[in-house]
Amino acid sequence: MTIDVSGVWKIKEACLLDSDLNEVWRTVEDIMADDSIEDKALYNSVAVFRDDGELCMAMPIPDDMSEEEIKELVEEEGFERCGKDYLIYEKYPWKEEDGKILYDSGARGEVLGEEISPWEEITGTGGEIIFSSYKLVKL
């Protein structure tokens, strides 16, 4: 049975590298409390799986960000306003194929003379999925 990914998902955990370059899953709460991690705003992002096959990553607009700053991000940095509280910063095509949910990771090229597929599988259950390096829970 295929996972129903339509709707809004929140980041629960992220896979980060520790000091020994090992991948470790850390909760968003743990990340927010860690002073050594920069760019924490991205970990408050949501993933919006639209029915038209578009996956949008959106971050909350900080309370102290002015309308002028928001307008600059939209006009000059390519962000897109999503409702009154979020800015979309990345978009990916997604699709269902052969009972799997796939997203276009953007990877292109060849490995050992073989063309690689940009389509990566989104795995998980109905309540939690793994997308890229994030564990997401449905809102």
Backbone as numpy.savetxt, mean C-alpha at the origin, in Angstrom:
# Nx Ny Nz CAx CAy CAz Cx Cy Cz
-11.60 -20.48 -3.03 -12.45 -19.30 -3.03 -11.56 -18.05 -3.03
-11.90 -17.10 -3.85 -11.14 -15.88 -3.98 -11.46 -14.92 -2.85
-10.45 -14.23 -2.36 -10.61 -13.22 -1.33 -11.35 -12.02 -1.92
-12.31 -11.49 -1.19 -12.98 -10.26 -1.60 -12.15 -9.09 -1.09
-11.38 -8.47 -1.98 -10.51 -7.37 -1.56 -11.14 -6.00 -1.74
-12.29 -5.91 -2.39 -12.91 -4.61 -2.63 -13.10 -3.86 -1.32
-12.86 -2.57 -1.37 -13.05 -1.74 -0.19 -11.76 -1.18 0.35
-11.80 -0.79 1.63 -10.69 -0.10 2.26 -10.02 -1.02 3.28
-8.69 -1.04 3.22 -7.87 -1.87 4.10 -6.84 -0.98 4.80
-6.55 -1.28 6.04 -5.60 -0.51 6.83 -4.34 -1.35 7.07
-3.19 -0.68 7.09 -1.94 -1.39 7.38 -1.92 -1.79 8.85
-1.72 -3.08 9.09 -1.62 -3.62 10.45 -0.16 -3.84 10.83
0.62 -4.38 9.86 2.04 -4.65 10.08 2.79 -4.35 8.80
4.10 -4.10 8.96 4.97 -3.88 7.81 6.21 -4.74 7.97
6.71 -5.24 6.85 7.92 -6.04 6.85 9.11 -5.10 6.64
9.95 -4.99 7.65 11.10 -4.10 7.62 12.38 -4.90 7.78
13.50 -4.27 7.51 14.80 -4.90 7.72 15.34 -4.50 9.08
15.83 -5.49 9.85 16.44 -5.17 11.13 17.92 -4.84 10.91
18.66 -4.64 11.98 20.07 -4.23 11.88 20.95 -5.29 11.24
20.50 -6.54 11.24 21.24 -7.62 10.58 20.73 -7.89 9.17
19.88 -7.00 8.66 19.27 -7.09 7.33 18.36 -8.31 7.17
17.75 -8.72 8.27 16.73 -9.76 8.24 15.36 -9.11 8.15
14.46 -9.72 7.39 13.10 -9.20 7.31 12.33 -9.57 8.57
11.69 -8.56 9.18 10.87 -8.79 10.38 9.55 -8.04 10.23
8.47 -8.68 10.69 7.15 -8.03 10.68 7.02 -7.23 11.96
6.65 -5.95 11.82 6.46 -5.08 12.97 5.09 -4.42 12.86
4.42 -4.30 14.01 3.11 -3.66 14.02 3.27 -2.16 13.78
2.20 -1.54 13.29 2.22 -0.10 13.07 2.46 0.62 14.40
1.89 0.14 15.47 2.08 0.76 16.78 3.55 0.75 17.17
4.23 -0.38 16.95 5.65 -0.51 17.25 6.48 0.44 16.39
6.13 0.53 15.12 6.84 1.42 14.19 6.69 2.87 14.63
5.48 3.25 15.02 5.23 4.64 15.43 6.01 5.00 16.71
6.25 4.01 17.55 6.98 4.26 18.80 8.49 4.23 18.62
8.98 3.81 17.47 10.42 3.66 17.20 10.98 4.96 16.61
11.79 5.66 17.40 12.35 6.94 16.96 13.35 6.80 15.82
13.84 5.60 15.56 14.83 5.42 14.49 14.19 5.31 13.10
12.86 5.21 13.06 12.16 5.07 11.78 11.64 6.43 11.33
11.97 6.78 10.08 11.51 8.04 9.49 10.30 7.76 8.60
9.68 8.80 8.11 8.53 8.70 7.20 7.42 7.82 7.75
7.06 8.04 8.98 6.05 7.22 9.64 4.65 7.43 9.08
4.42 8.56 8.44 3.07 8.85 7.92 2.58 7.77 6.97
3.49 7.18 6.22 3.09 6.14 5.25 2.47 4.92 5.93
2.85 4.66 7.17 2.33 3.48 7.87 0.90 3.68 8.36
0.40 4.90 8.28 -1.01 5.17 8.59 -1.86 5.15 7.33
-1.27 4.69 6.24 -1.97 4.67 4.95 -3.06 3.61 4.93
-3.96 3.79 3.97 -4.97 2.78 3.68 -4.82 2.37 2.23
-5.24 1.15 1.94 -5.28 0.65 0.57 -6.74 0.58 0.16
-7.05 1.21 -0.95 -8.43 1.23 -1.45 -8.47 0.42 -2.73
-9.14 -0.73 -2.67 -9.32 -1.57 -3.86 -10.62 -1.16 -4.52
-10.52 -0.47 -5.63 -11.69 0.00 -6.35 -12.20 -1.09 -7.28
-13.50 -1.10 -7.50 -14.12 -2.10 -8.36 -13.66 -2.01 -9.81
-13.10 -0.86 -10.20 -12.63 -0.69 -11.58 -11.24 -1.28 -11.82
-10.68 -1.98 -10.81 -9.37 -2.61 -10.98 -8.21 -1.72 -10.62
-8.47 -0.68 -9.85 -7.40 0.22 -9.42 -7.22 0.09 -7.91
-5.98 -0.08 -7.49 -5.61 -0.13 -6.08 -4.91 1.17 -5.76
-5.46 1.93 -4.83 -4.90 3.24 -4.47 -4.37 3.19 -3.04
-3.14 3.65 -2.88 -2.56 3.81 -1.55 -2.75 5.28 -1.17
-3.41 5.49 -0.02 -3.74 6.84 0.40 -3.32 7.07 1.84
-2.72 8.23 2.07 -2.29 8.56 3.43 -3.19 9.67 3.99
-3.39 9.65 5.31 -4.21 10.71 5.90 -3.51 12.06 5.78
-4.28 13.08 5.53 -3.73 14.43 5.47 -3.46 14.88 6.90
-2.21 15.27 7.19 -1.91 15.73 8.56 -2.78 16.92 8.95
-3.17 16.96 10.21 -4.03 18.04 10.71 -3.41 19.42 10.51
-2.09 19.49 10.57 -1.43 20.80 10.47 -1.07 21.18 9.03
-1.51 20.40 8.05 -1.20 20.72 6.66 -2.24 21.70 6.13
-1.76 22.79 5.56 -2.66 23.83 5.04 -3.23 23.42 3.69
-4.31 24.05 3.30 -4.90 23.80 1.98 -3.91 24.14 0.87
-3.09 25.15 1.10 -2.08 25.54 0.12 -1.04 24.42 -0.06
-0.62 23.81 1.03 0.33 22.70 0.97 -0.29 21.49 0.26
-1.55 21.24 0.54 -2.26 20.13 -0.12 -2.34 20.39 -1.61
-2.71 21.62 -1.97 -2.82 21.99 -3.38 -1.48 21.81 -4.09
-0.39 22.16 -3.42 0.96 22.01 -4.00 1.28 20.52 -4.24
0.94 19.66 -3.29 1.17 18.22 -3.46 0.38 17.68 -4.66
-0.84 18.14 -4.79 -1.70 17.68 -5.89 -1.19 18.19 -7.23
-0.89 19.47 -7.30 -0.51 20.08 -8.58 0.93 19.79 -9.00
1.84 19.72 -8.03 3.26 19.60 -8.38 3.85 18.23 -8.13
3.28 17.46 -7.22 3.87 16.17 -6.86 3.06 14.97 -7.37
1.91 15.22 -7.98 1.13 14.14 -8.55 0.22 13.41 -7.58
0.06 13.93 -6.36 -0.89 13.33 -5.42 -2.31 13.60 -5.91
-3.25 12.81 -5.43 -4.66 13.00 -5.78 -5.47 13.05 -4.49
-6.36 14.01 -4.40 -7.21 14.12 -3.21 -8.22 12.98 -3.22
-8.42 12.37 -2.07 -9.38 11.27 -1.91 -10.26 11.63 -0.72
-11.44 12.14 -1.02 -12.29 12.63 0.06 -11.66 13.86 0.68
-12.05 14.19 1.88 -11.48 15.38 2.52 -10.29 15.05 3.41
-10.06 13.77 3.69 -9.06 13.41 4.69 -7.83 12.66 4.16
-7.80 12.28 2.88 -6.71 11.45 2.37 -6.12 11.98 1.07
-4.85 11.63 0.85 -4.15 11.91 -0.40 -3.64 10.59 -0.97
-3.99 10.33 -2.23 -3.50 9.13 -2.91 -2.09 9.43 -3.42
-1.14 8.54 -3.05 0.25 8.75 -3.47 0.75 7.67 -4.41
0.06 6.54 -4.53 0.43 5.49 -5.47 -0.82 4.79 -5.96
-0.76 4.32 -7.22 -1.86 3.54 -7.80 -1.27 2.32 -8.50
-1.99 1.22 -8.39 -1.59 -0.03 -9.04 -2.81 -0.66 -9.69
-2.68 -1.20 -10.88 -3.76 -2.03 -11.40 -3.84 -3.32 -10.58
-5.05 -3.84 -10.39 -5.21 -5.15 -9.77 -6.26 -5.92 -10.54
-6.20 -7.25 -10.42 -7.15 -8.10 -11.15 -7.30 -9.44 -10.44
-8.37 -10.11 -10.79 -8.59 -11.49 -10.35 -8.34 -12.37 -11.55
-7.51 -13.40 -11.36 -7.17 -14.30 -12.47 -6.91 -15.70 -11.92
-7.60 -16.67 -12.46 -7.44 -18.07 -12.03 -7.60 -18.24 -10.52
-8.57 -17.52 -9.96 -8.85 -17.64 -8.53 -7.86 -16.91 -7.63
-6.98 -16.12 -8.22 -5.99 -15.37 -7.44 -6.21 -13.87 -7.63
-5.83 -13.11 -6.60 -5.84 -11.66 -6.69 -4.41 -11.23 -6.97
-4.22 -10.45 -8.02 -2.89 -10.01 -8.44 -2.86 -8.49 -8.56
-1.68 -7.91 -8.31 -1.50 -6.48 -8.55 -0.23 -6.29 -9.38
-0.21 -5.23 -10.16 0.94 -4.92 -11.00 1.97 -4.21 -10.13
3.05 -4.92 -9.81 4.09 -4.39 -8.93 4.95 -3.33 -9.59
4.85 -3.23 -10.91 5.69 -2.28 -11.63 7.02 -2.86 -12.05
7.33 -4.07 -11.62 8.61 -4.70 -11.99 8.58 -5.03 -13.49
9.66 -4.69 -14.15 9.78 -4.96 -15.58 11.19 -5.44 -15.86
11.35 -6.18 -16.94 12.69 -6.60 -17.35 12.82 -8.09 -17.47
14.07 -8.54 -17.42 14.38 -9.95 -17.58 15.28 -10.43 -16.45
15.16 -11.72 -16.15 16.06 -12.39 -15.22 16.52 -13.65 -15.92
17.83 -13.78 -16.10 18.43 -14.92 -16.79 17.79 -15.16 -18.16
17.52 -14.06 -18.85 16.98 -14.14 -20.20 15.49 -14.37 -20.28
14.83 -14.51 -19.14 13.38 -14.72 -19.10 12.69 -13.43 -18.67
11.67 -13.03 -19.42 10.92 -11.84 -19.04 10.15 -12.13 -17.75
10.24 -11.18 -16.81 9.53 -11.37 -15.54 8.13 -10.77 -15.64
7.22 -11.36 -14.89 5.86 -10.84 -14.85 5.78 -9.77 -13.76
5.15 -8.64 -14.06 4.98 -7.62 -13.03 3.87 -7.97 -12.03
3.09 -9.00 -12.33 1.93 -9.33 -11.50 2.33 -10.16 -10.29
2.10 -9.62 -9.10 2.39 -10.28 -7.83 1.08 -10.66 -7.17
1.09 -11.80 -6.49 -0.14 -12.27 -5.84 -0.34 -11.61 -4.48
-1.58 -11.28 -4.20 -2.01 -10.82 -2.88 -2.57 -12.05 -2.18
-1.99 -12.41 -1.05 -2.39 -13.62 -0.34 -3.08 -13.27 0.97
-3.69 -14.27 1.59 -4.29 -14.07 2.90 -5.66 -14.70 3.00
-6.38 -14.23 3.99 -7.74 -14.69 4.25 -8.68 -13.51 4.08
-9.95 -13.70 4.33 -10.90 -12.61 4.19 -10.65 -11.46 5.14
-10.05 -11.72 6.30 -9.85 -10.68 7.30 -8.49 -10.01 7.26
-7.51 -10.67 6.62 -6.15 -10.13 6.58 -5.50 -10.55 5.27
-4.83 -9.61 4.62 -4.13 -9.93 3.37 -2.71 -9.41 3.44
-1.86 -9.97 2.59 -0.50 -9.48 2.44 -0.37 -8.90 1.05
-0.03 -7.61 1.01 0.17 -6.86 -0.22 1.55 -6.22 -0.12
2.42 -6.54 -1.06 3.78 -6.00 -1.07 4.43 -6.37 0.26
4.84 -5.39 1.04 5.49 -5.68 2.33 4.59 -5.28 3.50
3.28 -5.34 3.28 2.32 -4.94 4.30 1.30 -6.05 4.56
0.94 -6.21 5.84 -0.22 -7.00 6.23 -1.35 -6.00 6.46
-2.46 -6.23 5.79 -3.59 -5.30 5.85 -4.80 -5.97 6.47
-5.61 -5.18 7.16 -6.89 -5.66 7.70 -7.99 -4.80 7.10
-9.13 -5.43 6.83 -10.24 -4.72 6.20 -10.94 -3.83 7.22
-11.26 -2.61 6.77 -12.02 -1.69 7.63 -13.51 -1.88 7.41
